[in-house]
Amino acid sequence: MTKKMIVMSVCSLSIISALIFGGCEKKDNLASNSKEKIERLQTKEQKENSIGIELYFDGSKDGKTSELSKEDRILNSDEVLGEVILQELIKGPTVKSNLKPVIPKDTRLISFTIRDKIATINFSNKILVTMTPEKEETCLKAIASSLTQLPSVEKVKIQVENKNIDTLGGNFDISETFNKNEVNLKKIGK
């Protein structure tokens, strides 16, 4: 075989492979269009703070075949990291640590969002337990300190079961947003 034939064969195989394997993945055009629209509308700061991911769902028309379809999503990286931070706070300190947990272990994180530099945390009602003033202060400061490490968070707002609450343990008024330095100012009966 001559050099020219080898090059032609490799090129042909490459083109055929691209056509065959490129057709294996089905893409949801509606989702792709919305991803492209979102990317166009994002500010430079939002683009820098985004993570693009691909999710795969059932793309079969009749439900009788196994067919995957891809949907592109754009996530806010600080929101993803904020959720991880809160899950780690719920999990508590490492086993070999002398530290104590600040959030009851059976608490669930329902949702977490960041808007206008405010992190809104939505916990299950398991977070509502009677606490000493010191324990509640530590809990609130731990949440605020952990989340305000994120560049897009300046204050936090805590909700329980999608409702605004006045206090977690009965000692601090958290009906308004707060940061770690404002917790002491929120003490009830001060």
Backbone as a printed PyTorch tensor [residue, N CA C, xyz], in Angstrom:
tensor([[[  0.8330,  -1.1750,   0.0000],
         [  0.0000,   0.0000,   0.0000],
         [  0.8790,   1.2400,   0.0000]],

        [[  0.4860,   2.1590,  -0.7500],
         [  1.2760,   3.3840,  -0.8190],
         [  0.8760,   4.3010,   0.3260]],

        [[  1.6850,   5.3000,   0.5230],
         [  1.4500,   6.2720,   1.5720],
         [  0.1070,   6.9840,   1.3600]],

        [[ -0.1820,   7.2810,   0.1140],
         [ -1.4100,   7.9800,  -0.2330],
         [ -2.6310,   7.1280,   0.1310]],

        [[ -2.5580,   5.8330,  -0.1030],
         [ -3.6640,   4.9230,   0.2070],
         [ -3.8740,   4.8390,   1.7230]],

        [[ -2.7930,   4.8140,   2.4720],
         [ -2.8910,   4.7350,   3.9370],
         [ -3.5670,   5.9930,   4.4820]],

        [[ -3.1360,   7.1460,   3.9960],
         [ -3.7150,   8.4180,   4.4340],
         [ -5.2010,   8.4600,   4.0870]],

        [[ -5.5510,   8.0330,   2.8790],
         [ -6.9530,   8.0230,   2.4500],
         [ -7.7790,   7.0760,   3.3330]],

        [[ -7.2150,   5.9170,   3.6560],
         [ -7.9170,   4.9420,   4.4950],
         [ -8.1630,   5.5060,   5.8940]],

        [[ -7.1470,   6.1290,   6.4770],
         [ -7.2770,   6.7110,   7.8190],
         [ -8.3230,   7.8240,   7.8150]],

        [[ -8.2870,   8.6850,   6.8130],
         [ -9.2700,   9.7730,   6.6980],
         [-10.6830,   9.2150,   6.5580]],

        [[-10.8320,   8.1960,   5.7150],
         [-12.1490,   7.5910,   5.5060],
         [-12.6760,   6.9780,   6.7950]],

        [[-11.8180,   6.2510,   7.5090],
         [-12.2200,   5.6460,   8.7790],
         [-12.6190,   6.7150,   9.7970]],

        [[-11.8820,   7.7940,   9.8330],
         [-12.1920,   8.8900,  10.7660],
         [-13.5550,   9.4890,  10.4680]],

        [[-13.8280,   9.7390,   9.2160],
         [-15.1090,  10.3280,   8.8240],
         [-16.2510,   9.3710,   9.1200]],

        [[-16.0780,   8.1040,   8.7850],
         [-17.1190,   7.1010,   9.0350],
         [-17.3660,   6.9540,  10.5340]],

        [[-16.2860,   6.9180,  11.3310],
         [-16.4260,   6.8040,  12.7880],
         [-17.1720,   7.9990,  13.3580]],

        [[-16.8330,   9.1800,  12.8920],
         [-17.5050,  10.3900,  13.3830],
         [-18.9910,  10.3490,  13.0660]],

        [[-19.3320,   9.8910,  11.8790],
         [-20.7370,   9.8090,  11.4970],
         [-21.4820,   8.7590,  12.3090]],

        [[-20.8480,   7.6250,  12.5130],
         [-21.4920,   6.5380,  13.2500],
         [-21.6600,   6.9100,  14.7150]],

        [[-20.5550,   7.3130,  15.3730],
         [-20.6060,   7.5790,  16.8070],
         [-21.2690,   8.9090,  17.1220]],

        [[-21.2180,   9.8340,  16.2350],
         [-21.8940,  11.1160,  16.4320],
         [-23.3970,  10.9600,  16.4210]],

        [[-23.8840,   9.9730,  15.7510],
         [-25.3170,   9.7350,  15.6700],
         [-25.8540,   8.9230,  16.8270]],

        [[-24.9940,   8.4020,  17.7020],
         [-25.4330,   7.5720,  18.8130],
         [-26.0520,   8.3860,  19.9380]],

        [[-25.6740,   9.6180,  20.0500],
         [-26.1630,  10.4310,  21.1490],
         [-27.2800,  11.3290,  20.6660]],

        [[-28.4150,  11.1710,  21.2900],
         [-29.5440,  12.0080,  20.9350],
         [-29.5170,  13.2300,  21.8440]],

        [[-29.7840,  14.3840,  21.2830],
         [-29.7250,  15.6190,  22.0380],
         [-31.0950,  16.2750,  22.0090]],

        [[-31.5470,  16.7330,  23.1520],
         [-32.8290,  17.4250,  23.2300],
         [-32.6340,  18.8480,  22.7280]],

        [[-33.1960,  19.1420,  21.5580],
         [-33.0040,  20.4540,  20.9350],
         [-33.6080,  21.5860,  21.7520]],

        [[-34.7360,  21.3460,  22.4180],
         [-35.3310,  22.3980,  23.2420],
         [-34.3990,  22.7750,  24.3820]],

        [[-33.7940,  21.7680,  25.0280],
         [-32.8730,  22.0380,  26.1300],
         [-31.6240,  22.7400,  25.6230]],

        [[-31.1280,  22.3410,  24.4650],
         [-29.9400,  22.9760,  23.8970],
         [-30.2090,  24.4360,  23.5850]],

        [[-31.3770,  24.6950,  23.0150],
         [-31.7290,  26.0740,  22.7060],
         [-31.8020,  26.9190,  23.9680]],

        [[-32.3730,  26.3610,  25.0490],
         [-32.4850,  27.1480,  26.2690],
         [-31.1100,  27.3730,  26.8820]],

        [[-30.2010,  26.3930,  26.7710],
         [-28.8400,  26.5800,  27.2790],
         [-28.1570,  27.7120,  26.5180]],

        [[-28.3210,  27.7150,  25.2130],
         [-27.7000,  28.7650,  24.4020],
         [-28.2880,  30.1260,  24.7380]],

        [[-29.5880,  30.1950,  24.9770],
         [-30.2200,  31.4610,  25.3550],
         [-29.6830,  31.9470,  26.6970]],

        [[-29.5820,  31.0400,  27.6510],
         [-29.0620,  31.4020,  28.9730],
         [-27.6390,  31.9250,  28.8570]],

        [[-26.8070,  31.2310,  28.0760],
         [-25.4200,  31.6670,  27.9170],
         [-25.3430,  33.0660,  27.3040]],

        [[-26.2290,  33.3680,  26.3700],
         [-26.2240,  34.7010,  25.7470],
         [-26.6500,  35.7830,  26.7280]],

        [[-27.5730,  35.4640,  27.6170],
         [-28.1110,  36.4520,  28.5450],
         [-27.2600,  36.6450,  29.8010]],

        [[-26.3400,  35.7290,  30.0570],
         [-25.5160,  35.8260,  31.2540],
         [-24.5240,  36.9780,  31.1640]],

        [[-24.2880,  37.6140,  32.3220],
         [-23.2440,  38.6320,  32.3960],
         [-21.8940,  37.9290,  32.4650]],

        [[-20.8350,  38.6990,  32.3260],
         [-19.4890,  38.1220,  32.3880],
         [-19.2560,  37.4480,  33.7400]],

        [[-19.6990,  38.1010,  34.8170],
         [-19.5310,  37.5410,  36.1580],
         [-20.2920,  36.2270,  36.3040]],

        [[-21.5080,  36.1690,  35.7650],
         [-22.2990,  34.9470,  35.8430],
         [-21.6450,  33.8190,  35.0560]],

        [[-21.0670,  34.1430,  33.9040],
         [-20.3960,  33.1210,  33.0960],
         [-19.1910,  32.5570,  33.8320]],

        [[-18.4560,  33.4310,  34.5260],
         [-17.2770,  32.9780,  35.2700],
         [-17.6710,  32.1160,  36.4600]],

        [[-18.8930,  32.2730,  36.9410],
         [-19.3560,  31.5610,  38.1190],
         [-20.3020,  30.4150,  37.7490]],

        [[-20.1700,  29.8950,  36.5240],
         [-21.0620,  28.8440,  36.0390],
         [-20.3110,  27.5520,  35.7590]],

        [[-21.0470,  26.4610,  35.8950],
         [-20.5340,  25.1370,  35.5500],
         [-21.5140,  24.5410,  34.5440]],

        [[-21.0090,  24.0980,  33.4120],
         [-21.8450,  23.4200,  32.4310],
         [-21.7930,  21.9230,  32.6670]],

        [[-22.9470,  21.2840,  32.7500],
         [-22.9890,  19.8310,  32.9240],
         [-23.9400,  19.2320,  31.8990]],

        [[-23.7970,  17.9450,  31.6850],
         [-24.6820,  17.2010,  30.7960],
         [-25.4090,  16.1550,  31.6280]],

        [[-26.7190,  16.1340,  31.5210],
         [-27.5350,  15.1320,  32.1950],
         [-28.1860,  14.2640,  31.1320]],

        [[-28.3790,  12.9960,  31.4480],
         [-28.9580,  12.0620,  30.4850],
         [-30.2840,  11.5320,  31.0180]],

        [[-31.2940,  11.5680,  30.1540],
         [-32.6440,  11.1480,  30.5100],
         [-33.1690,  10.1640,  29.4710]],

        [[-34.3170,   9.5740,  29.7840],
         [-34.9780,   8.6540,  28.8630],
         [-35.4960,   9.4590,  27.6740]],

        [[-34.9840,   9.1470,  26.4890],
         [-35.3740,   9.8660,  25.2840],
         [-36.2340,   9.0520,  24.3500]],

        [[-36.7060,   7.8900,  24.8170],
         [-37.5170,   7.0420,  23.9360],
         [-38.8820,   7.6720,  23.7160]],

        [[-39.3990,   7.4760,  22.5250],
         [-40.7060,   8.0380,  22.1700],
         [-41.8500,   7.1890,  22.7230]],

        [[-41.6730,   5.8820,  22.7050],
         [-42.7650,   4.9900,  23.0650],
         [-42.5730,   4.2910,  24.4110]],

        [[-41.4200,   4.4440,  25.0310],
         [-41.1600,   3.7800,  26.2980],
         [-40.8300,   2.3100,  26.1560]],

        [[-40.7680,   1.8150,  24.9210],
         [-40.4830,   0.4020,  24.6870],
         [-39.0370,   0.1690,  24.2870]],

        [[-38.2900,   1.2430,  24.1210],
         [-36.8760,   1.1150,  23.7670],
         [-36.0460,   1.8660,  24.7960]],

        [[-34.8030,   1.4790,  24.8860],
         [-33.8730,   2.1670,  25.7750],
         [-33.0930,   3.1780,  24.9560]],

        [[-33.3730,   4.4460,  25.1970],
         [-32.7050,   5.4860,  24.4270],
         [-32.4030,   6.6690,  25.3400]],

        [[-31.1330,   7.0340,  25.4050],
         [-30.7260,   8.1760,  26.2210],
         [-30.6920,   9.4470,  25.4000]],

        [[-31.1210,  10.5390,  26.0250],
         [-31.0180,  11.8560,  25.4060],
         [-30.3160,  12.7860,  26.3830]],

        [[-29.4950,  13.6390,  25.8240],
         [-28.6960,  14.5480,  26.6410],
         [-29.4120,  15.8830,  26.8020]],

        [[-29.3360,  16.4250,  28.0270],
         [-29.8310,  17.7750,  28.2880],
         [-28.7010,  18.5550,  28.9470]],

        [[-28.3660,  19.6950,  28.3780],
         [-27.3160,  20.5400,  28.9310],
         [-27.9070,  21.4350,  30.0110]],

        [[-27.1470,  21.6240,  31.0900],
         [-27.5750,  22.5210,  32.1630],
         [-26.4090,  23.4220,  32.5440]],

        [[-26.7470,  24.6010,  32.9950],
         [-25.7470,  25.5310,  33.5080],
         [-26.0710,  25.7660,  34.9770]],

        [[-25.1000,  25.4810,  35.8530],
         [-25.2920,  25.6380,  37.2870],
         [-24.4190,  26.7610,  37.8190]],

        [[-24.8910,  27.4140,  38.8690],
         [-24.1090,  28.4300,  39.5580],
         [-23.1290,  27.7010,  40.4770]],

        [[-21.8320,  27.8820,  40.2630],
         [-20.8370,  27.1270,  41.0280],
         [-20.8770,  27.4660,  42.5160]],

        [[-21.1850,  28.7130,  42.8900],
         [-21.2840,  29.0520,  44.3110],
         [-22.4870,  28.3760,  44.9580]],

        [[-23.5870,  28.2170,  44.2190],
         [-24.7420,  27.5120,  44.7760],
         [-24.4280,  26.0320,  44.9760]],

        [[-23.7210,  25.4480,  44.0340],
         [-23.3260,  24.0390,  44.1710],
         [-22.4220,  23.8850,  45.3870]],

        [[-21.4390,  24.7580,  45.5100],
         [-20.5040,  24.7080,  46.6330],
         [-21.2200,  25.0090,  47.9500]],

        [[-22.1660,  25.9430,  47.9340],
         [-22.9370,  26.2580,  49.1370],
         [-23.7210,  25.0580,  49.6390]],

        [[-24.3150,  24.3080,  48.7190],
         [-25.0340,  23.0920,  49.1080],
         [-24.0860,  22.0830,  49.7470]],

        [[-22.9030,  21.9450,  49.1800],
         [-21.9080,  21.0170,  49.7380],
         [-21.5060,  21.4720,  51.1400]],

        [[-21.2640,  22.7620,  51.3140],
         [-20.8890,  23.3000,  52.6280],
         [-21.9690,  22.9710,  53.6570]],

        [[-23.2240,  23.2080,  53.3150],
         [-24.3140,  22.9390,  54.2530],
         [-24.4590,  21.4490,  54.5440]],

        [[-24.3000,  20.6050,  53.5300],
         [-24.3660,  19.1530,  53.7610],
         [-23.2460,  18.7030,  54.7010]],

        [[-22.0750,  19.3130,  54.5540],
         [-20.9550,  18.9770,  55.4380],
         [-21.2190,  19.4570,  56.8640]],

        [[-21.8460,  20.6270,  57.0230],
         [-22.2170,  21.0900,  58.3660],
         [-23.2270,  20.1410,  58.9980]],

        [[-24.1890,  19.6670,  58.2100],
         [-25.1740,  18.7090,  58.7200],
         [-24.4870,  17.3970,  59.0940]],

        [[-23.5630,  16.9590,  58.2630],
         [-22.8340,  15.7130,  58.5290],
         [-22.0610,  15.8060,  59.8410]],

        [[-21.5380,  16.9860,  60.1370],
         [-20.8130,  17.2000,  61.3890],
         [-19.3220,  17.0220,  61.2170]],

        [[-18.5910,  17.2320,  62.3200],
         [-17.1290,  17.1330,  62.2490],
         [-16.6700,  15.6940,  61.9930]],

        [[-15.4170,  15.5640,  61.5940],
         [-14.8680,  14.2310,  61.3330],
         [-14.8510,  13.4080,  62.6140]],

        [[-14.7930,  12.1080,  62.4670],
         [-14.8640,  11.1870,  63.5990],
         [-13.7340,  11.4330,  64.5990]],

        [[-12.5390,  11.7090,  64.1040],
         [-11.3810,  11.8690,  64.9840],
         [-11.2200,  13.3040,  65.4780]],

        [[-12.3070,  14.0570,  65.4920],
         [-12.2600,  15.4590,  65.8850],
         [-12.8460,  15.6370,  67.2790]],

        [[-12.3730,  16.6380,  67.9810],
         [-12.9500,  16.9890,  69.2810],
         [-14.0580,  18.0310,  69.1290]],

        [[-14.3700,  18.4010,  67.8990],
         [-15.3930,  19.4060,  67.6350],
         [-16.7850,  18.8000,  67.7590]],

        [[-17.7670,  19.6560,  67.9920],
         [-19.1520,  19.1960,  68.1380],
         [-19.9930,  19.6770,  66.9610]],

        [[-20.9880,  18.9010,  66.5600],
         [-21.8600,  19.3320,  65.4570],
         [-22.6470,  20.5840,  65.8500]],

        [[-23.0260,  21.3740,  64.8490],
         [-23.8110,  22.5870,  65.1070],
         [-25.2460,  22.4640,  64.5900]],

        [[-25.4870,  21.4950,  63.7250],
         [-26.8220,  21.2670,  63.1590],
         [-27.2150,  19.8220,  63.4650]],

        [[-28.4570,  19.5850,  63.9280],
         [-28.8800,  18.2030,  64.1870],
         [-28.6960,  17.3150,  62.9480]],

        [[-28.1750,  16.1030,  63.1640],
         [-27.8350,  15.1990,  62.0530],
         [-29.0300,  14.7950,  61.1880]],

        [[-30.2240,  14.7600,  61.7630],
         [-31.3890,  14.3350,  60.9780],
         [-32.0260,  15.4860,  60.1950]],

        [[-31.3790,  16.6550,  60.2110],
         [-31.8420,  17.7990,  59.4210],
         [-31.5720,  17.5310,  57.9450]],

        [[-32.5110,  17.9180,  57.0910],
         [-32.3160,  17.8290,  55.6380],
         [-32.2320,  19.2240,  55.0590]],

        [[-31.3970,  19.3720,  54.0560],
         [-31.3460,  20.6140,  53.2950],
         [-32.3510,  20.4700,  52.1630]],

        [[-33.3970,  21.2820,  52.1770],
         [-34.4320,  21.2030,  51.1460],
         [-34.0030,  21.9650,  49.9000]],

        [[-33.4830,  23.1760,  50.0960],
         [-33.0130,  23.9540,  48.9440],
         [-32.0150,  25.0060,  49.3990]],

        [[-31.2680,  25.5040,  48.4200],
         [-30.2760,  26.5470,  48.6780],
         [-30.1480,  27.3970,  47.4240]],

        [[-30.2920,  28.7110,  47.5890],
         [-30.1390,  29.6230,  46.4560],
         [-29.3510,  30.8530,  46.8890]],

        [[-28.7570,  31.5130,  45.8990],
         [-28.0660,  32.7790,  46.1410],
         [-28.6520,  33.8030,  45.1790]],

        [[-29.1720,  34.8950,  45.7320],
         [-29.7090,  35.9990,  44.9340],
         [-29.3220,  37.3050,  45.6080]],

        [[-28.7660,  38.2230,  44.8500],
         [-28.4160,  39.5550,  45.3590],
         [-27.5480,  39.4900,  46.6170]],

        [[-26.5660,  38.5980,  46.6030],
         [-25.5960,  38.4330,  47.6980],
         [-26.2040,  37.8360,  48.9710]],

        [[-27.4360,  37.3160,  48.8720],
         [-28.1030,  36.6920,  50.0170],
         [-28.2840,  35.2050,  49.7380]],

        [[-27.7560,  34.3800,  50.6460],
         [-27.9310,  32.9310,  50.5500],
         [-29.1920,  32.5630,  51.3260]],

        [[-30.1560,  31.9650,  50.6370],
         [-31.3830,  31.5160,  51.2890],
         [-31.2960,  30.0110,  51.4750]],

        [[-31.3550,  29.6120,  52.7430],
         [-31.2190,  28.2050,  53.1140],
         [-32.5850,  27.7130,  53.5730]],

        [[-33.0310,  26.6030,  53.0250],
         [-34.3210,  26.0330,  53.3880],
         [-34.0790,  24.6540,  53.9970]],

        [[-34.2190,  24.5670,  55.3260],
         [-33.9940,  23.3210,  56.0570],
         [-35.3180,  22.6190,  56.3450]],

        [[-35.2270,  21.3190,  56.6570],
         [-36.3910,  20.5870,  57.1670],
         [-36.6410,  21.0400,  58.6060]],

        [[-37.8110,  20.6950,  59.1480],
         [-38.1450,  21.1360,  60.5020],
         [-37.3220,  20.4520,  61.5900]],

        [[-36.4920,  19.5030,  61.2300],
         [-35.6330,  18.8270,  62.2090],
         [-34.5720,  19.7660,  62.7770]],

        [[-34.3600,  20.9100,  62.1250],
         [-33.3850,  21.8770,  62.6420],
         [-33.9550,  22.6510,  63.8300]],

        [[-35.2760,  22.6340,  63.9850],
         [-35.9250,  23.3660,  65.0770],
         [-35.8750,  22.5520,  66.3650]],

        [[-34.8750,  22.8090,  67.1650],
         [-34.7130,  22.1430,  68.4540],
         [-34.4420,  23.2090,  69.5150]],

        [[-34.7690,  22.8880,  70.7490],
         [-34.4640,  23.8100,  71.8370],
         [-32.9530,  23.8730,  72.0000]],

        [[-32.4290,  25.0970,  72.0600],
         [-30.9810,  25.2830,  72.1880],
         [-30.7000,  26.3020,  73.2820]],

        [[-29.5670,  26.1410,  73.9230],
         [-29.1030,  27.1890,  74.8310],
         [-28.7340,  28.3910,  73.9740]],

        [[-28.6930,  29.5830,  74.5510],
         [-28.2800,  30.7440,  73.7610],
         [-26.8980,  30.5630,  73.1270]],

        [[-25.9900,  29.9390,  73.8450],
         [-24.6300,  29.7280,  73.3300],
         [-24.6250,  28.7640,  72.1480]],

        [[-25.4040,  27.7040,  72.2560],
         [-25.4780,  26.7070,  71.1800],
         [-26.1000,  27.3230,  69.9210]],

        [[-27.1770,  28.0980,  70.0890],
         [-27.8170,  28.7200,  68.9350],
         [-26.9000,  29.7600,  68.2950]],

        [[-26.1970,  30.5410,  69.1190],
         [-25.2490,  31.5270,  68.5850],
         [-24.1680,  30.8340,  67.7630]],

        [[-23.6460,  29.7350,  68.2940],
         [-22.6170,  28.9740,  67.5770],
         [-23.1660,  28.4300,  66.2650]],

        [[-24.3780,  27.9060,  66.2850],
         [-25.0090,  27.3600,  65.0790],
         [-25.1540,  28.4370,  64.0090]],

        [[-25.7100,  29.5860,  64.3860],
         [-25.9280,  30.6750,  63.4210],
         [-24.6120,  31.2250,  62.8790]],

        [[-23.6350,  31.3950,  63.7610],
         [-22.3300,  31.9000,  63.3160],
         [-21.6310,  30.8900,  62.4100]],

        [[-21.7770,  29.5980,  62.7110],
         [-21.1500,  28.5580,  61.8820],
         [-21.7400,  28.5660,  60.4750]],

        [[-23.0590,  28.6800,  60.3850],
         [-23.7170,  28.7090,  59.0730],
         [-23.2870,  29.9490,  58.3000]],

        [[-23.3760,  31.1150,  58.9480],
         [-23.0310,  32.3720,  58.2710],
         [-21.5480,  32.4200,  57.8980]],

        [[-20.6700,  32.0060,  58.8090],
         [-19.2260,  32.0360,  58.5270],
         [-18.8560,  31.0890,  57.3960]],

        [[-19.4630,  29.9200,  57.3900],
         [-19.1550,  28.9330,  56.3520],
         [-19.6050,  29.4170,  54.9760]],

        [[-20.7810,  30.0250,  54.9030],
         [-21.3190,  30.4400,  53.6010],
         [-20.7530,  31.7600,  53.0940]],

        [[-20.3840,  32.6660,  53.9940],
         [-19.8510,  33.9520,  53.5270],
         [-18.4140,  33.8310,  53.0280]],

        [[-17.8610,  32.6400,  53.0750],
         [-16.5730,  32.3950,  52.3940],
         [-16.7470,  32.4880,  50.8820]],

        [[-17.9630,  32.2120,  50.4210],
         [-18.2520,  32.2580,  48.9890],
         [-18.2960,  33.7170,  48.5440]],

        [[-17.6570,  34.0460,  47.4290],
         [-17.6070,  35.4430,  46.9880],
         [-18.9730,  36.0650,  46.7110]],

        [[-19.9650,  35.2620,  46.3940],
         [-21.2780,  35.8120,  46.0500],
         [-22.2430,  35.8710,  47.2380]],

        [[-21.7470,  35.6050,  48.4640],
         [-22.6190,  35.6180,  49.6460],
         [-22.1110,  36.6290,  50.6730]],

        [[-22.9990,  37.5470,  51.0540],
         [-22.6860,  38.5070,  52.1200],
         [-23.5520,  38.2730,  53.3550]],

        [[-24.7830,  37.7750,  53.1460],
         [-25.7070,  37.5310,  54.2550],
         [-26.4650,  36.2350,  53.9990]],

        [[-27.0800,  35.7100,  55.0650],
         [-27.8690,  34.4900,  54.9400],
         [-29.2870,  34.7220,  55.4540]],

        [[-30.1960,  33.9290,  54.9340],
         [-31.5970,  33.9150,  55.3590],
         [-31.9630,  32.4510,  55.5480]],

        [[-32.4740,  32.1220,  56.7300],
         [-32.8280,  30.7310,  57.0160],
         [-34.3420,  30.5700,  56.9800]],

        [[-34.7820,  29.5420,  56.2610],
         [-36.1910,  29.1630,  56.2070],
         [-36.3140,  27.7140,  56.6740]],

        [[-37.5090,  27.3580,  57.1060],
         [-37.7950,  25.9780,  57.4850],
         [-39.0610,  25.5500,  56.7550]],

        [[-38.9380,  24.4640,  56.0030],
         [-40.0670,  23.9260,  55.2290],
         [-40.7050,  25.0180,  54.3570]],

        [[-39.8700,  25.8000,  53.6770],
         [-40.2980,  26.8640,  52.7540],
         [-40.9950,  28.0440,  53.4300]],

        [[-40.8290,  28.1910,  54.7350],
         [-41.4550,  29.3090,  55.4460],
         [-40.3870,  30.1070,  56.1790]],

        [[-40.5600,  31.4360,  56.1850],
         [-39.6700,  32.2790,  56.9740],
         [-39.9040,  31.9770,  58.4460]],

        [[-38.8400,  32.0110,  59.2240],
         [-38.9610,  31.7320,  60.6570],
         [-38.3620,  32.8930,  61.4420]],

        [[-38.7600,  32.9870,  62.7130],
         [-38.2490,  34.0540,  63.5700],
         [-37.0260,  33.6150,  64.3650]],

        [[-36.9380,  32.3150,  64.6780],
         [-35.8350,  31.8240,  65.4990],
         [-35.6360,  30.3250,  65.2620]],

        [[-34.4120,  29.8650,  65.4970],
         [-34.1380,  28.4200,  65.4150],
         [-34.3450,  27.7570,  66.7690]],

        [[-33.7560,  28.3510,  67.8000],
         [-33.7980,  27.7330,  69.1230],
         [-34.4340,  28.5920,  70.1910]],

        [[-35.0180,  29.7300,  69.7880],
         [-35.7240,  30.5720,  70.7380],
         [-34.9200,  31.7160,  71.3320]],

        [[-33.6640,  31.8790,  70.9230],
         [-32.8040,  32.8790,  71.5520],
         [-32.3860,  34.0340,  70.6480]],

        [[-32.4710,  33.8520,  69.3320],
         [-32.0160,  34.8650,  68.3830],
         [-33.0840,  35.1000,  67.3250]],

        [[-33.3280,  36.3710,  67.0210],
         [-34.3020,  36.7560,  66.0030],
         [-33.6260,  36.6920,  64.6370]],

        [[-34.0150,  35.7120,  63.8360],
         [-33.4270,  35.5740,  62.4940],
         [-34.4860,  35.7900,  61.4170]],

        [[-35.4680,  36.6250,  61.7390],
         [-36.5210,  36.9160,  60.7610],
         [-35.9830,  37.7400,  59.5930]],

        [[-34.8450,  38.3900,  59.7830],
         [-34.1830,  39.1660,  58.7300],
         [-32.8630,  38.4940,  58.3620]],

        [[-32.2870,  38.9120,  57.2400],
         [-30.9850,  38.3770,  56.8340],
         [-29.9200,  38.8010,  57.8440]],

        [[-28.8290,  38.0320,  57.8940],
         [-27.7420,  38.3540,  58.8170],
         [-26.4260,  37.8030,  58.2950]],

        [[-25.3220,  38.3310,  58.8440],
         [-23.9960,  37.7690,  58.5930],
         [-23.3980,  37.3730,  59.9400]],

        [[-22.1990,  36.8290,  59.9350],
         [-21.6030,  36.3030,  61.1700],
         [-21.3970,  37.3830,  62.2240]],

        [[-21.1710,  38.6320,  61.8060],
         [-20.9240,  39.7170,  62.7530],
         [-22.2080,  40.2910,  63.3430]],

        [[-23.3410,  39.9740,  62.7650],
         [-24.6170,  40.5240,  63.2270],
         [-25.3970,  39.5770,  64.1380]],

        [[-24.9030,  38.3750,  64.3520],
         [-25.6510,  37.3940,  65.1430],
         [-25.8960,  37.9100,  66.5590]],

        [[-24.8730,  38.4460,  67.2170],
         [-25.0390,  38.9200,  68.5990],
         [-26.0670,  40.0390,  68.7100]],

        [[-26.2350,  40.8330,  67.6550],
         [-27.2120,  41.9250,  67.6640],
         [-28.6390,  41.4100,  67.5800]],

        [[-28.7970,  40.1540,  67.2470],
         [-30.1200,  39.5770,  67.0260],
         [-30.6440,  38.8230,  68.2490]],

        [[-29.9060,  38.8830,  69.3530],
         [-30.3210,  38.1530,  70.5490],
         [-31.6500,  38.7020,  71.0680]],

        [[-32.5770,  37.8000,  71.3620],
         [-33.8990,  38.1820,  71.8550],
         [-33.7810,  38.5600,  73.3320]],

        [[-34.4190,  39.6750,  73.7030],
         [-34.4000,  40.1060,  75.1000],
         [-33.0990,  40.7560,  75.5160]],

        [[-32.3390,  41.2410,  74.5450],
         [-31.0480,  41.8740,  74.8530],
         [-31.2440,  43.3050,  75.2410]]])
